[in-house]
Amino acid sequence: MMLMLNIHYSHAYEIVIADHLVTNPPLMITPYRDGFGNWCSRLEAPAGRTTISTSAIVRATGVAEPVVPTAVQHPIWELPSDALVYLLASRYCETDLLSDIAWKLFGKTSLGWARVQAVCDFVHHHIKFDYTQARPTRTALEAYNERTGVCRDYAHLAIAFCRSLNIPARYCTGYLGDIGQTPPFGPMDFAGWFEAFLGGQWYVFDARNNKPRIGRVLIARGRDAVDVAISTTFGPNTLAGFTVICNEVPKPI
C-alpha cells in the first residue's frame, strides 16, 4: 500500500502533536517523498483486516484564507518553470475537451483573481453536491455534463477551466473542519480544493464551499486526484470503512 495521510511539510511549523501513523497489526512503514514533494508512506499489509490510523493537533491561525482581488494573471512566458506542469491536461482534468467551453463561459471576464472567482462561482452553482453520486472515475468533463458530484469533482472542473484559460491550477487534498461555520454540520470527510497561481504565488480556492475558511490543513498537492490518493493498494482488497474527525480543540497547555 502507498499512503498519503501525513500533513504537508509546508504546514510543519503549525504541528503541535505530530501525526504518526499507527497500524494494527503493527507493520513496518517506510516513508518517502514523491515527485511533488508530498510526504508518503509505503507498507505491506498481510492477509486479513488491517487498521491504519493517525491523529494530530495543528495550530491554526484563526484567520480566514486571504481574498486578493488585485492578484494578477501572468502571461505564460512570465510563469516560473515549476508552474507550467499545472497548465497541462491530466487524468481527471481534460483541458483539451473543456477549452472551448471555458472560453465561451469566461472569455469576457476580467483577468486575474476575478476570472478564477468567476470559475468558482460557476462550478459552485453548476454541480450539486451528493455523496451518493460519488464515483472515483468521474472526470471534469463528466462532472460538467452530469452536474453532480463531491468536492473532488468541483475541484477537477475548476482546475480544468483555469488551465484552459492559461491559469496554473493544482489539486489539493487535506482536512477541513467546521471552524467558524454555522450548524448543522455535515459528516466529516477528507476535503478536496485547488490552488491557482496569481500575482507571483499560489492562492487557495474552493469551488465546493466557495468562501474563505479557517483551519484548512493540507496533506498533498498534485495535478489531480491521481497524484494525491489517500491510499493506493495493489492486489485484491476491500475498504471496510473509514472515519475522519477534524474539530477545534482547546489550546494545549
Helices and strands as residue ranges (DSSP letters): E 2-3, G 9-14, E 15-17, E 22-24, E 30-33, E 39-42, E 51-53, E 57-58, G 76-78, G 81-87, H 95-106, H 113-126, E 128-129, G 131-133, H 140-146, E 148-149, H 151-164, E 169-175, E 191-198, E 201-205, E 217-222, G 225-228, E 231-232
